[in-house]
Amino acid sequence: MLEGGTIGHAYLLGRSESRARLAAIVDAFGQNADKRELLEECLVAPVSARLALERQRKAEETASTRVDFFTLVRGENQ
């Protein structure tokens, strides 16, 4: 519970009480309009940027191994 009485909720796999508590705090911050901008700036934006960078790196890696296949047409059947 935050100072203003906002209660956050979280469900996680595993038994990490500290991770569940942090997730619930993030949820509580997200419910507060005054804190939502701070949450976006400090948590959501950096994570989104990191995920986008990872997707870009993976796409570049995949593109570098791309093989173009083509079919040669013999002139006999024309």
Secondary structure, DSSP 8 states (H G I E B T S, - for coil): --TTS-------SS--HHHHHHHHHHHHHHH-HHHHHHHIIIIIHHHHHHHHHHHHHHHHHHHHT---------GGG-
